[in-house]
Amino acid sequence: MVTTVQSAGLYGVDGYLVTVECEMASGLPAFDLVGLPGMAVKESRERVRAAARACGLPLSPCHITVNLAPADIRKEGAVYDLPILLGLLHAQDSCPEIPKDCVCIGELSLAGKLRPVKGALSMALAARDAGMKSILLPEENAAEAALAGDIAIYAAGSIQEIMDHLKGDICLKPYQLLEKQKPEDRTGLDFSEVLGQENVKRAMEIAAAGGHNILLSGSPGSGKSMMAKRISTILPPMSEEEKREVVRVYSAIGEGMEAVRRQDRPVRSPHHTTSPVGLAGGGTGIPRPGEVSLAHNGVLFLDELPEFSKDALEILRQPMEDGVVSIVRSAGRVIYPADFMLVCAMNPCKCGWYGHASGRCHCTPQEVARYRRRISGPLLDRIDLQIAVQPVPLESLVGRRPAEPSSVIRERVVAARERQSLRYRGTSIRCNAQMNAAQLAQYGQPDAAGQRLLNAAFARMGMTARSYDRVLRVARTIADLDGADRISVMHIAEAVQYRFPENI
């Protein structure tokens, strides 16, 4: 007798349906598992046998064959434990048939308990899109899978609960998401603690309002890292769609529930010794997402930018343009989302004191140039705002009067983002930094005086076509912060000053 149970798999951050076919035939006792199973899938044979014994329904001593279809896609993870066990129990008439429109996923313990799996949200989305009506999974994955919507989520803690549900002894209720909570500042950081540096905080506000990349360059102690770590406190909250995208990425590494609980945008701050694979993603088997993907819809903060390896920095160029990272390995090709806001901090030279009034820098011009050449021109060209951070003056330190708090800055940022949401309604664009050429021609054209200033800056500063467009995008964000419908010469002037080569 052959029984089938619908399940799902994960490839990258995308889910897909898997049909688990189970056959129990006469012959010498054996357990054959086919359909390109990975090592964790092959080991499910022992987990399934032990779990069946634990719930008082041991498998019959016969020839068991389990096929995972489609057979040409490699299956990874312990997600198929539950459907395999349910299929075999039904094949020996120990449990009712699983509905054809129900997807089952879950790892089993030897005692018959259900353990969480990776990629529950992606698999729930795949099941919903395929027309499935319900999904049966471990309790720990319920909140994550419920973000898919339009599919009933039935969560259980053990095989016994599932058996009782299928027999009608108890009825599992569909899981309901809790009411959405307001974002909370879990870091305890606030821009009110940043003394002085009003011009830099203005640039940070523009970057947050438009999703622009920003680079801070200055001597040690000028507040670069301090301000960069606080940019998350002024970013707008995530939409439901953005949160689903973030949870899908984190679920692929087994941190889906942590992402569900988090209300703020992700902020990743890898150490400068991070490898190119650590940034872009990779690894054996199906590649794992890297830091650029874990920062999706959030911030990737690179402190001490020139200290990163050249290969690691150059990897950033493609995802900064496309918003995705494509990883090709022998196991196949995986595309991960990587639409992040890049925030960088660096010193002007190796010792850090070049240009400082104290005269403490002893670097030669050649050493300064060599240090700055660690950051390539193409990478710099993709950074919208490049800010020279000056030392904090003494008068700002004396008295230590609190500055403008993050909550006030965030209100202006949210208002600017709302203007952008209305402007790009019905498109995939969410902020000004994502504008394509057609939208830039429609919404990013300045007035006559602004165009003359931009033309002069283009000729004098040797701008590229990319930097020209990025100036227009930044100017559009400045206009949104001012509540202006048209980009004026003042907006262009402010945007141009953030492109000066002297800033780094």
C-alpha positions as CSV (number, residue, x, y, z in Angstrom):
1,M,0.0,0.0,0.0
2,V,1.3,3.5,-0.9
3,T,0.2,6.5,1.0
4,T,1.1,10.2,0.3
5,V,1.5,13.1,2.7
6,Q,2.1,16.7,1.5
7,S,5.1,18.4,2.9
8,A,7.4,21.2,1.9
9,G,11.1,22.0,1.6
10,L,13.4,25.0,1.6
11,Y,15.8,26.2,-1.1
12,G,17.5,29.4,-0.1
13,V,14.6,31.5,1.2
14,D,12.1,30.0,-1.1
15,G,9.8,27.2,-0.1
16,Y,8.4,24.4,-2.4
17,L,6.0,21.5,-2.0
18,V,7.3,18.0,-1.5
19,T,5.1,14.9,-1.8
20,V,6.1,12.2,0.7
21,E,5.2,8.7,-0.7
22,C,5.4,5.8,1.8
23,E,5.1,2.1,0.9
24,M,5.1,-0.8,3.3
25,A,5.6,-4.2,1.5
26,S,6.3,-7.7,2.5
27,G,9.9,-8.8,2.6
28,L,13.0,-8.5,4.8
29,P,12.8,-5.5,7.2
30,A,14.4,-2.5,5.6
31,F,14.0,1.2,5.4
32,D,14.9,2.8,2.1
33,L,14.7,6.6,1.7
34,V,15.0,8.0,-1.8
35,G,14.5,11.3,-3.6
36,L,18.0,12.9,-3.1
37,P,17.9,13.0,0.7
38,G,20.6,14.9,2.6
39,M,22.4,13.5,5.6
40,A,19.9,14.9,8.1
41,V,17.0,13.5,6.0
42,K,18.6,10.0,5.9
43,E,18.9,10.0,9.7
44,S,15.2,10.5,10.0
45,R,14.8,6.7,9.6
46,E,16.0,6.2,13.2
47,R,14.1,9.2,14.6
48,V,10.9,8.0,13.0
49,R,11.2,4.5,14.3
50,A,11.9,5.7,17.9
51,A,9.1,8.2,17.8
52,A,6.6,5.6,16.6
53,R,7.6,3.3,19.5
54,A,7.4,6.2,22.0
55,C,3.8,6.9,21.0
56,G,2.8,3.2,21.3
57,L,2.5,2.5,17.6
58,P,5.7,0.7,16.5
59,L,6.3,0.3,12.8
60,S,5.6,-3.1,11.3
61,P,8.8,-5.2,10.5
62,C,8.6,-5.0,6.7
63,H,10.2,-3.5,3.7
64,I,9.6,0.3,3.9
65,T,10.3,2.6,1.0
66,V,9.9,6.4,1.3
67,N,10.2,8.7,-1.8
68,L,10.5,12.5,-1.6
69,A,9.2,14.0,-4.8
70,P,10.3,15.8,-6.8
71,A,13.3,13.5,-6.8
72,D,15.6,15.8,-8.7
73,I,15.9,18.4,-5.9
74,R,18.2,17.7,-3.0
75,K,16.3,17.7,0.3
76,E,18.0,19.1,3.4
77,G,17.0,19.2,7.1
78,A,14.9,17.3,9.5
79,V,11.6,18.8,8.2
80,Y,10.3,15.5,6.8
81,D,10.3,13.5,10.0
82,L,6.6,14.3,10.7
83,P,5.2,13.6,7.3
84,I,7.2,10.3,7.0
85,L,5.9,9.1,10.3
86,L,2.3,10.0,9.5
87,G,2.5,8.4,6.1
88,L,3.9,5.1,7.5
89,L,1.3,5.0,10.4
90,H,-1.5,5.5,7.9
91,A,0.0,2.8,5.6
92,Q,-0.3,0.3,8.5
93,D,-3.8,1.6,9.5
94,S,-2.6,3.1,12.7
95,C,-3.9,6.6,12.0
96,P,-6.5,8.3,9.7
97,E,-5.5,9.6,6.3
98,I,-4.0,13.1,6.2
99,P,-6.1,15.6,4.2
100,K,-4.7,16.2,0.7
101,D,-4.8,20.0,1.3
102,C,-2.8,19.8,4.5
103,V,1.0,20.3,4.6
104,C,3.0,18.6,7.4
105,I,6.4,19.7,8.5
106,G,8.4,19.0,11.7
107,E,11.4,17.4,13.3
108,L,10.8,14.5,15.8
109,S,12.6,13.7,19.0
110,L,13.1,10.1,20.1
111,A,10.4,10.6,22.7
112,G,7.8,11.7,20.1
113,K,8.0,15.4,20.7
114,L,8.0,18.0,17.9
115,R,11.0,20.3,17.4
116,P,11.1,23.5,15.3
117,V,12.4,23.5,11.8
118,K,14.1,26.2,9.6
119,G,12.1,28.0,6.9
120,A,8.6,27.6,8.3
121,L,7.3,30.9,6.9
122,S,8.7,30.2,3.4
123,M,7.1,26.8,3.4
124,A,3.8,28.2,4.6
125,L,3.9,30.7,1.8
126,A,4.6,28.0,-0.7
127,A,1.7,25.9,0.6
128,R,-0.7,28.9,0.6
129,D,0.3,29.8,-3.0
130,A,-0.3,26.2,-4.1
131,G,-3.8,26.3,-2.8
132,M,-3.3,24.3,0.4
133,K,-5.8,25.0,3.2
134,S,-3.8,24.1,6.3
135,I,-0.4,23.3,7.7
136,L,0.5,21.1,10.6
137,L,3.8,22.0,12.4
138,P,5.6,22.3,15.8
139,E,4.4,24.9,18.3
140,E,7.6,26.9,18.1
141,N,7.0,27.6,14.4
142,A,3.4,28.7,14.7
143,A,3.9,32.5,15.1
144,E,6.4,32.5,12.2
145,A,4.2,30.5,9.8
146,A,1.1,32.6,10.7
147,L,2.7,35.6,9.0
148,A,1.9,33.9,5.7
149,G,-1.8,34.6,6.1
150,D,-4.8,32.9,4.3
151,I,-3.8,29.4,5.5
152,A,-4.8,27.7,8.8
153,I,-1.9,27.0,11.1
154,Y,-2.3,24.0,13.4
155,A,0.5,23.7,16.0
156,A,1.2,20.7,18.2
157,G,3.9,19.8,20.7
158,S,3.9,16.0,20.2
159,I,2.9,13.2,17.9
160,Q,0.3,12.2,20.5
161,E,-1.5,15.6,20.1
162,I,-1.5,15.2,16.3
163,M,-2.9,11.6,16.5
164,D,-5.7,12.8,18.9
165,H,-6.4,15.6,16.5
166,L,-6.6,13.4,13.4
167,K,-8.8,10.9,15.3
168,G,-11.2,13.6,16.5
169,D,-10.5,13.1,20.2
170,I,-9.3,16.7,20.5
171,C,-9.5,19.6,18.0
172,L,-6.4,21.8,17.5
173,K,-7.5,25.4,17.0
174,P,-5.9,27.5,14.2
175,Y,-3.2,29.7,15.6
176,Q,-3.9,33.4,15.8
177,L,-1.3,36.1,15.6
178,L,-1.1,38.4,18.6
179,E,-1.8,42.1,18.2
180,K,1.1,43.9,16.7
181,Q,3.3,45.7,19.2
182,K,4.9,49.1,18.8
183,P,8.6,49.2,18.0
184,E,10.7,49.6,21.2
185,D,14.3,50.8,21.5
186,R,16.0,47.8,22.9
187,T,19.5,49.3,22.7
188,G,19.1,52.2,25.0
189,L,20.8,54.5,22.5
190,D,19.5,57.9,21.6
191,F,20.7,60.8,19.5
192,S,20.2,63.1,22.4
193,E,23.5,61.7,23.8
194,V,25.4,63.0,20.7
195,L,26.8,66.5,21.5
196,G,27.3,68.9,18.6
197,Q,27.8,67.4,15.2
198,E,24.6,68.9,13.9
199,N,25.7,68.7,10.2
200,V,26.4,65.0,10.6
201,K,23.1,64.3,12.3
202,R,21.4,66.1,9.5
203,A,23.1,63.8,7.0
204,M,22.1,60.8,9.1
205,E,18.5,62.0,9.0
206,I,18.6,62.3,5.2
207,A,20.1,58.9,4.9
208,A,17.4,57.3,7.1
209,A,14.6,59.2,5.3
210,G,15.6,58.0,1.9
211,G,17.4,54.7,2.6
212,H,20.7,56.2,1.3
213,N,24.2,54.8,1.9
214,I,26.4,57.0,4.1
215,L,30.1,57.1,4.9
216,L,31.5,59.0,7.9
217,S,35.2,59.9,7.9
218,G,37.0,61.5,10.8
219,S,39.6,61.3,13.5
220,P,39.3,59.0,16.6
221,G,36.8,60.3,19.2
222,S,34.8,62.5,16.8
223,G,31.7,60.4,17.3
224,K,31.5,58.4,14.0
225,S,30.7,55.0,15.5
226,M,28.5,56.6,18.2
227,M,26.2,58.2,15.6
228,A,26.3,55.2,13.3
229,K,25.1,52.9,16.1
230,R,22.1,55.2,16.7
231,I,20.8,55.4,13.2
232,S,18.5,52.4,13.9
233,T,16.7,54.6,16.4
234,I,15.4,57.0,13.7
235,L,14.5,54.5,11.0
236,P,10.8,54.0,10.2
237,P,9.0,50.9,11.3
238,M,8.8,47.9,8.9
239,S,5.7,47.2,7.0
240,E,4.0,43.8,7.1
241,E,5.6,42.8,3.8
242,E,9.0,44.0,4.9
243,K,8.8,42.0,8.1
244,R,7.8,38.9,6.2
245,E,10.9,39.2,4.0
246,V,13.1,39.6,7.0
247,V,11.6,36.7,8.9
248,R,12.1,34.5,5.8
249,V,15.8,35.2,5.7
250,Y,16.3,34.7,9.4
251,S,14.2,31.5,9.3
252,A,16.7,30.0,6.8
253,I,19.3,30.1,9.5
254,G,17.0,28.9,12.3
255,E,16.3,32.3,13.9
256,G,12.8,32.9,12.6
257,M,11.2,33.2,16.0
258,E,13.7,35.8,17.1
259,A,12.9,37.8,14.0
260,V,9.2,37.5,14.6
261,R,9.6,39.0,18.1
262,R,11.8,41.8,16.9
263,Q,9.8,44.9,16.1
264,D,12.7,47.1,14.8
265,R,14.7,46.8,11.6
266,P,17.7,44.4,11.6
267,V,21.1,46.0,12.1
268,R,24.2,43.9,11.3
269,S,27.7,45.0,12.4
270,P,30.2,42.4,11.2
271,H,33.9,42.6,12.4
272,H,36.4,43.8,9.8
273,T,38.0,40.3,9.7
274,T,34.8,38.9,8.2
275,S,35.5,36.9,5.0
276,P,33.8,37.5,1.7
277,V,31.7,34.4,2.2
278,G,30.6,35.7,5.6
279,L,29.4,38.9,3.9
280,A,27.8,37.5,0.8
281,G,26.8,34.1,2.0
282,G,27.9,30.6,1.0
283,G,29.0,27.3,2.6
284,T,28.7,23.7,1.8
285,G,25.5,22.2,0.4
286,I,22.8,24.9,-0.1
287,P,24.5,28.3,0.5
288,R,23.5,30.1,3.7
289,P,22.6,33.8,3.7
290,G,25.4,36.2,4.6
291,E,25.5,39.5,6.4
292,V,24.2,41.5,3.4
293,S,21.1,39.3,3.4
294,L,20.7,39.4,7.2
295,A,20.7,43.2,6.9
296,H,17.8,43.1,4.4
297,N,15.4,46.0,4.9
298,G,17.8,47.2,7.6
299,V,21.3,48.5,8.2
300,L,24.7,47.0,7.4
301,F,27.2,48.9,9.5
302,L,30.9,48.5,8.6
303,D,33.2,50.1,11.1
304,E,36.8,50.7,10.2
305,L,35.9,50.3,6.5
306,P,39.4,50.3,5.1
307,E,40.4,47.4,7.4
308,F,38.0,45.0,5.6
309,S,39.7,42.9,2.9
310,K,39.4,44.2,-0.6
311,D,37.6,41.1,-1.8
312,A,35.0,41.5,0.9
313,L,34.4,45.1,0.1
314,E,34.1,44.5,-3.7
315,I,31.4,41.9,-3.0
316,L,29.2,44.7,-1.8
317,R,29.0,46.4,-5.2
318,Q,26.5,44.0,-6.9
319,P,23.9,43.8,-4.0
320,M,24.1,47.5,-3.5
321,E,22.9,48.0,-7.0
322,D,20.5,45.1,-7.4
323,G,19.1,44.6,-3.9
324,V,19.8,40.8,-4.2
325,V,22.9,38.6,-4.0
326,S,23.2,35.6,-6.3
327,I,25.3,32.7,-5.1
328,V,26.3,30.0,-7.5
329,R,27.8,26.7,-6.2
330,S,27.9,23.1,-7.4
331,A,24.7,22.4,-5.5
332,G,22.9,25.1,-7.5
333,R,22.1,28.8,-7.7
334,V,20.5,30.6,-4.8
335,I,19.3,34.2,-4.8
336,Y,19.0,35.9,-1.4
337,P,17.4,39.4,-0.9
338,A,20.0,42.0,0.1
339,D,18.3,45.4,0.0
340,F,20.2,47.1,2.9
341,M,21.3,50.6,3.9
342,L,25.1,50.7,4.1
343,V,26.5,52.8,7.0
344,C,30.3,53.0,7.1
345,A,32.8,54.7,9.4
346,M,36.6,55.2,8.8
347,N,39.6,57.2,9.9
348,P,41.3,59.5,7.4
349,C,44.6,57.6,7.7
350,K,46.2,54.6,9.4
351,C,47.0,56.4,12.6
352,G,43.7,58.3,12.4
353,W,44.9,61.8,12.9
354,Y,45.4,63.1,9.4
355,G,44.2,66.7,9.1
356,H,43.7,67.0,12.9
357,A,44.6,70.3,14.5
358,S,46.8,68.6,17.1
359,G,49.3,67.7,14.4
360,R,49.6,64.2,15.8
361,C,49.6,62.5,12.4
362,H,53.0,61.3,11.2
363,C,51.8,59.4,8.1
364,T,53.5,60.3,4.8
365,P,51.3,61.5,1.9
366,Q,52.0,58.1,0.2
367,E,50.8,56.2,3.3
368,V,47.6,58.3,3.5
369,A,47.0,57.7,-0.2
370,R,47.7,54.0,0.1
371,Y,45.3,53.7,3.1
372,R,42.5,55.5,1.2
373,R,43.0,53.4,-1.9
374,R,41.8,50.4,0.1
375,I,38.3,51.7,-0.8
376,S,37.8,51.5,-4.5
377,G,36.3,54.2,-6.6
378,P,33.4,52.1,-7.8
379,L,32.4,51.3,-4.2
380,L,32.7,55.0,-3.2
381,D,30.6,56.0,-6.2
382,R,27.7,53.9,-4.7
383,I,27.8,55.7,-1.4
384,D,25.3,58.6,-1.6
385,L,26.5,60.7,1.4
386,Q,30.2,61.1,2.3
387,I,30.6,63.2,5.4
388,A,33.8,64.6,7.0
389,V,33.2,64.4,10.8
390,Q,35.1,67.1,12.6
391,P,36.2,66.8,16.3
392,V,33.6,67.9,18.8
393,P,34.3,71.5,20.0
394,L,34.9,72.1,23.7
395,E,31.8,74.4,24.0
396,S,29.6,71.4,23.1
397,L,31.2,69.2,25.8
398,V,30.9,71.8,28.6
399,G,27.5,71.6,30.2
400,R,26.5,68.6,28.2
401,R,23.0,69.9,27.3
402,P,20.9,67.0,25.8
403,A,20.5,67.3,22.0
404,E,17.4,66.6,19.9
405,P,16.2,63.1,20.8
406,S,15.8,60.3,18.3
407,S,12.0,60.3,18.7
408,V,11.7,63.8,17.2
409,I,14.1,63.0,14.3
410,R,12.2,59.8,13.7
411,E,8.9,61.7,13.3
412,R,10.4,63.7,10.5
413,V,11.8,60.6,8.9
414,V,8.5,58.8,9.1
415,A,6.7,61.7,7.5
416,A,9.2,61.8,4.6
417,R,8.8,58.0,4.1
418,E,5.0,58.4,4.1
419,R,5.3,60.9,1.2
420,Q,7.4,58.4,-0.6
421,S,5.0,55.6,0.0
422,L,2.2,57.6,-1.6
423,R,4.4,58.6,-4.5
424,Y,5.4,55.0,-5.3
425,R,2.1,53.4,-4.4
426,G,1.4,50.3,-6.6
427,T,5.2,49.7,-7.4
428,S,7.9,47.7,-5.7
429,I,9.8,51.0,-4.8
430,R,9.7,51.8,-1.1
431,C,12.1,54.7,-0.7
432,N,13.9,57.3,-2.9
433,A,17.2,55.3,-2.9
434,Q,15.4,52.6,-4.9
435,M,14.1,54.9,-7.7
436,N,14.7,53.6,-11.2
437,A,15.5,55.7,-14.3
438,A,11.9,56.2,-15.2
439,Q,10.9,57.3,-11.7
440,L,13.9,59.5,-11.5
441,A,12.9,61.3,-14.7
442,Q,9.3,61.7,-13.3
443,Y,10.0,62.7,-9.7
444,G,13.6,63.7,-9.5
445,Q,13.9,66.7,-11.9
446,P,14.9,70.0,-10.2
447,D,13.8,73.5,-11.2
448,A,15.8,75.5,-13.6
449,A,18.1,77.1,-11.0
450,G,18.7,73.7,-9.5
451,Q,19.5,72.1,-12.9
452,R,22.1,74.9,-13.6
453,L,23.8,74.3,-10.3
454,L,23.8,70.5,-10.8
455,N,25.3,71.0,-14.3
456,A,28.1,73.1,-13.0
457,A,28.8,70.6,-10.2
458,F,28.9,67.8,-12.7
459,A,31.5,69.5,-14.8
460,R,33.6,70.8,-11.9
461,M,33.6,67.7,-9.7
462,G,33.9,65.1,-12.5
463,M,30.8,63.2,-11.5
464,T,29.8,59.9,-13.1
465,A,26.4,59.2,-14.4
466,R,25.8,57.1,-11.3
467,S,26.8,59.8,-8.9
468,Y,24.6,62.3,-10.9
469,D,21.6,60.1,-10.3
470,R,22.4,59.6,-6.7
471,V,22.6,63.4,-6.1
472,L,19.1,63.7,-7.6
473,R,17.8,60.9,-5.3
474,V,19.3,62.6,-2.2
475,A,17.9,65.9,-3.3
476,R,14.5,64.3,-3.7
477,T,14.8,63.0,-0.1
478,I,15.8,66.5,1.2
479,A,12.7,67.9,-0.6
480,D,10.5,65.3,1.1
481,L,11.9,66.3,4.5
482,D,11.0,69.9,3.7
483,G,7.5,68.8,2.4
484,A,8.3,70.2,-1.1
485,D,6.8,68.7,-4.2
486,R,9.6,70.0,-6.5
487,I,13.3,69.8,-6.0
488,S,14.7,73.4,-5.7
489,V,18.2,74.8,-6.0
490,M,18.6,74.6,-2.1
491,H,18.0,70.9,-2.2
492,I,20.5,70.4,-5.0
493,A,23.1,72.5,-3.2
494,E,22.8,70.4,0.0
495,A,22.9,67.1,-1.9
496,V,26.0,68.2,-3.9
497,Q,28.0,69.0,-0.8
498,Y,27.8,65.4,0.3
499,R,29.7,64.3,-2.8
500,F,32.9,66.3,-2.3
501,P,36.0,64.0,-2.6
502,E,37.6,65.9,0.2
503,N,35.1,64.3,2.6
504,I,37.3,61.2,2.7
